[in-house]
Amino acid sequence: MTIQTIAKWVQASLPGMAVTGVTGGMIGFFIGGPFWIILMALVGALLGMVVWRLGGQRFFLCVIIGAVLGGLLAIFLSGMESALIGAASGGAMGGFLGVNLGLFPSK
């Protein structure tokens, strides 16, 4: 495997790496310290690359839409202090729906 092949893989799966890398970085922030932020962001980016390469584009789109809608709904209902929980819950529901939509046959 050459460097060019790896660079093409990374370039092709960059959106998935960004979504899960940022999520991993946030988890690392809550664990505490710059070491954990970097480590969890790298693990998340690697996981995102694998899922994207396996065809998880619809999954990531549903996660992003769910996170945005969940965060906005939480802000509307409870204020800014609930936005993080709403976004996380919305992203989880969006991922769940994205996986289930992938089970339907497409023509």
Secondary structure, DSSP 8 states (H G I E B T S, - for coil): --HHHHHHHHHHTHHHHHHHHHHHHHHHHHH-SHHHHHHHHHHHHHHHHHHHHTT-HHHHHHHHHHHHHHHHHHHHHH-GGGHHHHHHHHHHHHHHHHHHHTTS---
